């Protein structure tokens, strides 16, 4: 089984280029289900082996490498030697909750308390949002836009400039609540 009864739930899922399913759990680390041989069973990576215990974000990058973001603020390329920590407020590490790479190679990073960041050509910068830093839960690229689901509603960001194009909330639009935990974009 993927999780034991004492482990908290699934936070993110990603399918890699080999057909393997990676499952990030809050408290149970990073777990793996092989795609080629379903009878092989799953495997949980232990803390310190390849990740922190709280894997909150997973994304397969443009190069096919799986990248994980943890509640300790670490972003690691799984099965690679690269990793980076995000500084939060007052030097604290801010938990990473969402990751997305755009076609140009920029990494968009959603954090638990300090909002949205973009990592471009090795430089990390915060992307300002109209309601200030927010709890970013989901990211999706669509055309020239980045869609951002947060604790303060839904945002559409211009990926080139980082400028906010629109912000939807329950007060100004038809959202039933401001908390947007997941995004799934269609083809239209």
Backbone bond lengths (Angstrom), bond angles and torsions (degrees), N, CA, C in turn:
res aa  C-N    CA-C-N  psi(-1)  N-CA   C-N-CA  omega(-1)  CA-C   N-CA-C  phi
1 X - - - 1.458 - - 1.521 110.55 -
2 X 1.317 115.00 154.39 1.461 119.56 -179.66 1.510 113.32 -68.28
3 X 1.308 117.69 -43.49 1.464 119.63 -178.08 1.513 110.04 -130.02
4 X 1.316 114.01 149.33 1.457 120.06 174.07 1.520 107.61 -89.70
5 X 1.334 119.68 159.97 1.463 121.17 -175.97 1.521 114.96 -56.10
6 X 1.339 118.15 -27.95 1.466 119.56 -177.92 1.524 112.63 -87.32
7 X 1.336 119.10 2.79 1.445 121.59 179.97 1.526 110.94 -99.20
8 X 1.330 116.28 135.32 1.456 119.29 175.14 1.524 111.93 -63.96
9 X 1.298 115.63 173.63 1.453 122.25 -168.42 1.507 118.11 -78.53
10 X 1.300 113.53 179.41 1.453 124.54 -179.42 1.526 109.48 -72.81
11 X 1.342 116.52 132.79 1.463 122.31 177.68 1.511 112.51 -108.65
12 X 1.342 117.29 -28.79 1.460 120.14 -178.43 1.523 110.23 -157.84
13 X 1.332 114.98 154.19 1.462 121.80 179.82 1.521 107.87 -137.98
14 X 1.344 117.14 140.68 1.464 121.01 176.43 1.523 109.26 -143.13
15 X 1.304 115.25 146.91 1.455 123.37 176.91 1.521 107.25 -109.36
16 X 1.361 117.50 121.63 1.463 119.07 -178.26 1.532 111.51 -87.96
17 X 1.318 116.15 178.73 1.471 121.28 -175.34 1.519 113.46 -67.72
18 X 1.342 117.76 -12.16 1.457 122.03 179.22 1.524 112.27 -98.31
19 X 1.345 116.50 2.41 1.457 120.50 -179.01 1.518 113.62 84.65
20 X 1.327 117.45 10.06 1.465 121.41 176.87 1.519 109.51 -81.24
21 X 1.315 116.39 144.40 1.450 121.97 177.02 1.529 107.95 -102.55
22 X 1.325 116.29 126.35 1.456 123.27 177.45 1.521 107.52 -109.41
23 X 1.317 116.64 134.69 1.459 122.19 -176.43 1.528 108.26 -125.73
24 X 1.334 115.76 119.07 1.457 121.03 176.42 1.514 108.91 -94.85
25 X 1.324 116.69 127.62 1.462 120.68 -179.07 1.517 110.50 -117.90
26 X 1.289 115.20 155.03 1.459 121.62 177.19 1.521 107.42 -90.35
27 X 1.320 116.24 94.17 1.460 121.57 180.00 1.509 113.77 109.63
28 X 1.322 117.85 -20.84 1.461 120.66 -179.42 1.510 113.97 -106.92
29 X 1.332 117.85 6.07 1.453 120.67 178.01 1.512 113.63 75.35
30 X 1.312 114.32 -159.15 1.454 122.87 -178.84 1.518 108.90 -98.42
31 X 1.315 116.52 127.90 1.452 120.91 -179.29 1.520 109.95 -119.33
32 X 1.321 115.95 156.82 1.455 122.49 -168.38 1.518 109.69 -135.38
33 X 1.324 116.29 133.09 1.456 122.15 173.61 1.524 106.22 -121.11
34 X 1.330 117.80 115.63 1.467 118.89 -178.20 1.522 111.81 -65.31
35 X 1.315 116.32 138.87 1.453 121.27 -178.03 1.511 114.14 -87.08
36 X 1.325 117.87 -31.97 1.454 121.30 -175.33 1.518 112.58 -75.73
37 X 1.323 117.26 -35.38 1.464 121.19 -177.11 1.521 109.16 -129.06
38 X 1.345 117.62 88.17 1.455 120.44 -176.77 1.527 113.44 -57.43
39 X 1.329 118.54 -23.04 1.464 121.00 179.56 1.507 113.36 -77.85
40 X 1.329 117.88 -7.88 1.462 120.54 -177.08 1.521 112.35 -72.59
41 X 1.327 118.32 -16.06 1.461 120.77 178.82 1.510 112.67 82.85
42 X 1.319 115.26 178.40 1.461 120.45 -178.67 1.511 109.91 -101.22
43 X 1.304 115.54 166.23 1.445 120.70 178.64 1.517 108.51 -140.39
44 X 1.299 115.86 133.43 1.463 120.53 175.59 1.518 108.49 -99.90
45 X 1.339 117.46 126.94 1.452 120.58 175.18 1.516 108.33 -78.01
46 X 1.298 116.06 132.30 1.458 120.92 -177.16 1.522 110.74 -77.74
47 X 1.344 116.95 155.25 1.462 120.30 177.79 1.521 110.07 -56.16
48 X 1.311 115.45 136.65 1.454 120.51 179.28 1.517 112.80 86.71
49 X 1.333 118.02 -17.55 1.451 119.35 179.32 1.518 110.13 -73.94
50 X 1.318 117.52 -52.59 1.457 121.22 178.20 1.517 112.18 -142.75
51 X 1.324 118.42 -0.08 1.462 118.31 -173.87 1.526 111.17 -166.25
52 X 1.310 114.61 168.84 1.456 120.88 169.07 1.522 107.59 -80.71
53 X 1.323 118.27 167.13 1.470 120.99 -176.52 1.521 113.33 -69.18
54 X 1.298 118.06 -24.09 1.459 119.87 -178.57 1.511 111.70 -106.46
55 X 1.321 117.50 92.55 1.468 121.65 177.80 1.521 107.02 -94.50
56 X 1.330 116.14 108.94 1.453 121.48 -173.58 1.515 113.33 -102.05
57 X 1.334 118.46 -18.66 1.465 121.14 -176.78 1.519 109.86 -140.13
58 X 1.329 115.90 137.14 1.463 122.36 174.77 1.518 108.85 -133.99
59 X 1.324 116.15 142.65 1.462 120.92 176.95 1.524 108.23 -154.63
60 X 1.314 116.50 135.20 1.459 120.86 172.28 1.520 106.54 -89.97
61 X 1.335 115.83 120.73 1.455 121.25 -177.28 1.515 112.93 -74.87
62 X 1.305 115.63 175.26 1.460 122.02 -178.88 1.526 112.01 -59.73
63 X 1.332 117.16 -28.21 1.464 121.65 -179.90 1.528 112.42 -87.74
64 X 1.343 116.78 2.49 1.459 121.24 179.14 1.514 114.76 87.66
65 X 1.323 117.67 -0.82 1.460 121.24 -179.68 1.527 109.84 -83.25
66 X 1.322 116.13 133.63 1.461 121.47 177.73 1.522 109.26 -77.50
67 X 1.325 116.51 130.71 1.460 121.94 179.07 1.523 108.02 -119.70
68 X 1.328 116.23 135.69 1.458 121.68 -178.05 1.520 110.23 -121.52
69 X 1.332 115.83 141.77 1.452 122.19 173.97 1.518 108.23 -116.07
70 X 1.325 115.98 138.14 1.465 119.35 -174.19 1.517 112.34 -116.81
71 X 1.314 114.86 169.42 1.461 119.55 178.05 1.515 111.64 -72.71
72 X 1.342 118.09 -10.71 1.462 120.80 174.73 1.524 111.63 -87.29
73 X 1.342 116.85 1.92 1.460 120.48 179.06 1.504 114.02 87.55
74 X 1.319 117.91 2.79 1.457 120.50 -179.67 1.517 110.28 -86.14
75 X 1.330 114.64 140.28 1.460 121.98 172.45 1.523 105.27 -117.60
76 X 1.307 117.18 122.66 1.458 120.61 -176.82 1.510 110.66 -130.85
77 X 1.326 114.58 138.77 1.456 119.93 171.60 1.522 106.11 -83.64
78 X 1.306 117.30 113.28 1.451 122.05 -176.56 1.528 109.06 -67.14
79 X 1.306 115.69 138.60 1.462 124.23 -178.38 1.529 111.75 67.07
80 X 1.306 117.67 13.83 1.460 123.14 176.34 1.530 107.37 -125.16
81 X 1.319 117.18 174.66 1.459 120.67 -178.65 1.525 112.80 -99.34
82 X 1.333 118.14 0.60 1.466 120.73 -175.53 1.515 111.25 -87.84
83 X 1.317 116.78 141.17 1.455 121.31 170.60 1.518 109.07 -158.49
84 X 1.309 114.82 162.18 1.459 120.22 -177.55 1.525 108.06 -156.06
85 X 1.325 116.77 142.36 1.457 120.74 175.14 1.514 109.49 -104.85
86 X 1.332 115.51 148.53 1.454 120.63 177.72 1.515 110.06 -100.15
87 X 1.321 118.33 125.65 1.453 119.13 175.02 1.519 110.24 -75.92
88 X 1.299 117.33 136.14 1.450 121.85 176.90 1.518 110.14 -102.89
89 X 1.307 116.31 -159.80 1.458 121.69 179.01 1.526 109.73 -63.86
90 X 1.300 116.38 139.71 1.466 123.96 176.52 1.528 111.90 53.60
91 X 1.346 116.74 35.36 1.455 120.58 177.11 1.509 114.97 78.68
92 X 1.321 117.43 0.14 1.456 120.47 178.19 1.526 109.58 -73.51
93 X 1.315 115.74 159.46 1.459 120.44 175.47 1.525 107.44 -90.40
94 X 1.315 116.23 129.25 1.455 121.78 -177.30 1.525 109.80 -98.40
95 X 1.323 118.57 127.39 1.464 120.83 179.14 1.526 112.89 -58.28
96 X 1.331 115.98 134.93 1.465 123.30 178.09 1.519 107.79 -89.63
97 X 1.337 117.03 123.98 1.459 121.42 -177.93 1.519 114.08 -113.11
98 X 1.343 118.10 -17.62 1.462 120.54 -178.15 1.528 109.07 -150.42
99 X 1.333 115.47 141.81 1.464 122.42 177.79 1.520 109.05 -135.73
100 X 1.323 116.36 141.55 1.458 120.61 175.18 1.519 107.96 -155.21
101 X 1.325 117.22 133.70 1.458 120.71 173.92 1.515 108.77 -105.82
102 X 1.332 116.34 134.34 1.463 119.11 179.16 1.535 110.03 -90.88
103 X 1.323 118.34 169.66 1.466 120.89 -176.75 1.530 114.31 -59.78
104 X 1.327 117.28 -24.31 1.470 121.04 179.01 1.526 112.66 -84.12
105 X 1.318 117.79 -2.06 1.459 121.50 176.70 1.510 115.42 96.30
106 X 1.329 118.17 -1.60 1.466 120.31 177.42 1.523 109.01 -72.07
107 X 1.333 116.53 138.60 1.475 121.39 174.09 1.520 108.53 -99.37
108 X 1.321 116.22 125.88 1.457 123.42 176.60 1.522 106.51 -101.55
109 X 1.332 116.21 130.92 1.466 121.91 -171.09 1.521 108.84 -128.58
110 X 1.330 116.09 120.05 1.454 121.71 177.01 1.506 109.91 -100.34
111 X 1.327 116.67 130.86 1.464 120.92 -177.36 1.530 111.28 -113.37
112 X 1.317 114.17 167.28 1.463 120.18 -175.36 1.525 113.33 -71.59
113 X 1.319 117.56 -36.34 1.465 119.59 -174.91 1.522 114.42 -128.81
114 X 1.319 117.31 -22.67 1.467 120.09 -172.50 1.509 114.35 -107.90
115 X 1.322 117.35 19.23 1.447 120.60 170.02 1.512 115.63 81.48
116 X 1.331 113.96 -145.66 1.451 123.69 -171.18 1.526 110.71 -107.01
117 X 1.338 115.25 136.07 1.462 122.49 175.13 1.519 108.49 -123.36
118 X 1.337 115.28 159.36 1.455 121.13 169.57 1.531 107.57 -130.48
119 X 1.329 115.01 135.17 1.465 122.38 176.79 1.523 106.46 -109.99
120 X 1.335 115.41 112.52 1.460 121.19 -175.74 1.520 109.04 -133.33
121 X 1.339 115.59 123.05 1.465 121.69 -179.20 1.524 111.85 51.17
122 X 1.334 116.22 41.90 1.458 121.48 176.70 1.516 115.33 80.64
123 X 1.318 117.99 -1.27 1.470 121.97 -179.02 1.520 110.48 -107.73
124 X 1.314 115.77 127.19 1.449 122.01 -178.92 1.523 109.53 -101.69
125 X 1.348 116.20 130.20 1.467 119.18 176.19 1.529 109.41 -141.16
126 X 1.312 114.79 151.38 1.463 120.64 177.19 1.527 109.01 -82.10
127 X 1.332 115.15 141.70 1.464 121.72 177.18 1.526 106.70 -101.77
128 X 1.336 117.92 116.71 1.467 119.56 -177.57 1.532 112.02 -71.18
129 X 1.325 115.15 140.15 1.459 122.17 175.00 1.520 108.57 -118.11
130 X 1.325 117.38 152.17 1.461 121.79 -173.65 1.522 113.84 -59.59
131 X 1.318 118.25 -32.34 1.466 120.80 179.45 1.527 112.58 -94.80
132 X 1.324 117.38 15.18 1.455 121.44 -178.92 1.513 111.21 81.20
133 X 1.343 117.13 -177.62 1.458 120.50 179.73 1.529 110.50 -56.58
134 X 1.304 115.23 140.56 1.456 120.14 -175.06 1.516 110.45 -137.12
135 X 1.299 114.68 169.29 1.451 124.96 175.42 1.532 107.31 -79.85
136 X 1.338 117.57 98.77 1.472 122.04 -176.36 1.521 108.89 -87.55
137 X 1.333 116.63 123.46 1.463 122.43 -175.47 1.518 114.36 -108.12
138 X 1.341 119.04 -30.73 1.460 121.00 -173.25 1.516 110.33 -149.26
139 X 1.347 116.09 145.68 1.457 122.79 178.60 1.523 109.07 -136.29
140 X 1.334 116.52 138.92 1.463 122.24 175.91 1.513 109.47 -145.62
141 X 1.340 116.45 134.53 1.461 122.49 175.65 1.525 108.49 -92.23
142 X 1.324 116.00 134.43 1.470 122.07 175.31 1.526 107.80 -145.28
143 X 1.322 116.52 108.41 1.459 119.80 -178.25 1.514 110.71 61.17
144 X 1.328 116.21 -130.06 1.464 120.44 -179.39 1.525 112.72 -87.47
145 X 1.331 116.80 4.21 1.469 120.48 -175.49 1.523 111.94 -110.10
146 X 1.319 113.96 156.01 1.458 122.89 168.09 1.521 106.40 -116.58
147 X 1.327 116.61 124.44 1.463 121.95 175.82 1.517 107.68 -93.05
148 X 1.322 115.96 134.82 1.455 122.23 -174.87 1.528 109.37 -126.61
149 X 1.326 116.81 117.50 1.463 121.84 174.01 1.517 108.66 -95.81
150 X 1.326 116.74 131.74 1.460 120.26 -173.93 1.525 111.77 -142.84
151 X 1.299 115.65 179.99 1.452 122.09 174.09 1.517 112.26 -75.35
152 X 1.329 116.44 -7.78 1.469 121.72 179.97 1.520 112.27 -119.16
153 X 1.322 116.92 23.68 1.451 120.18 176.20 1.513 113.04 113.42
154 X 1.326 114.64 -160.33 1.453 124.10 -176.52 1.521 109.12 -115.08
155 X 1.336 115.94 132.12 1.463 121.81 179.40 1.524 109.67 -119.35
156 X 1.330 115.39 150.55 1.459 121.81 167.99 1.524 106.44 -120.28
157 X 1.331 115.49 123.76 1.462 122.83 -174.74 1.524 108.92 -115.55
158 X 1.323 117.29 140.12 1.460 121.56 171.54 1.532 106.77 -75.59
159 X 1.329 117.56 119.13 1.465 121.00 -175.47 1.528 112.91 -67.04
160 X 1.312 117.75 -30.00 1.460 120.33 -178.13 1.515 112.00 -73.26
161 X 1.320 116.89 -45.03 1.469 120.88 -175.48 1.527 113.22 -98.38
162 X 1.336 117.43 -20.54 1.462 120.93 -174.29 1.524 112.47 78.70
163 X 1.329 116.68 6.70 1.466 121.42 -177.97 1.527 110.69 -79.43
164 X 1.317 115.15 139.01 1.460 121.17 176.36 1.524 109.16 -72.03
165 X 1.338 116.75 126.53 1.459 121.34 179.76 1.523 111.97 -95.40
166 X 1.330 116.15 -35.50 1.467 119.94 -179.47 1.512 109.35 -160.34
167 X 1.335 115.69 152.35 1.461 122.50 178.45 1.521 108.00 -136.49
168 X 1.328 116.12 120.50 1.460 121.95 178.07 1.523 109.38 -104.55
169 X 1.336 116.38 138.12 1.469 122.13 174.89 1.523 108.15 -137.88
170 X 1.320 116.11 175.79 1.470 118.91 176.11 1.529 110.68 -70.83
171 X 1.330 117.81 -21.93 1.463 121.06 -179.08 1.526 112.66 -79.00
172 X 1.351 117.36 -36.68 1.465 118.80 -174.29 1.533 114.16 -108.83
173 X 1.319 117.46 -3.32 1.467 120.49 -179.53 1.517 109.77 -146.93
174 X 1.288 116.48 -165.51 1.462 120.34 -173.06 1.533 114.31 -93.40
175 X 1.318 119.05 17.81 1.461 119.62 176.16 1.527 109.04 -67.13
176 X 1.325 118.31 135.39 1.459 119.51 178.49 1.529 112.34 -71.80
177 X 1.331 116.49 -23.86 1.460 122.12 -179.23 1.525 107.19 -155.76
178 X 1.316 117.83 159.10 1.459 120.34 -179.78 1.523 113.68 -77.78
179 X 1.324 119.01 -20.92 1.460 121.73 -177.89 1.530 110.37 -76.26
180 X 1.335 115.54 114.29 1.469 122.52 177.24 1.521 106.76 -113.79
181 X 1.330 117.00 106.47 1.465 122.69 -174.82 1.514 114.45 -90.18
182 X 1.327 117.84 -24.72 1.463 120.90 -176.13 1.512 110.50 -148.98
183 X 1.321 115.59 154.34 1.465 122.28 177.64 1.527 108.93 -132.57
184 X 1.297 115.56 140.48 1.457 121.66 173.85 1.523 106.52 -141.98
185 X 1.313 116.27 111.05 1.447 120.61 -175.32 1.520 110.41 -94.85
186 X 1.327 116.37 140.90 1.465 120.18 176.65 1.531 109.02 -91.23
187 X 1.281 116.09 -176.91 1.469 121.68 -175.97 1.515 114.03 -81.68
188 X 1.324 119.71 -9.52 1.465 120.35 -176.46 1.506 112.78 -86.63
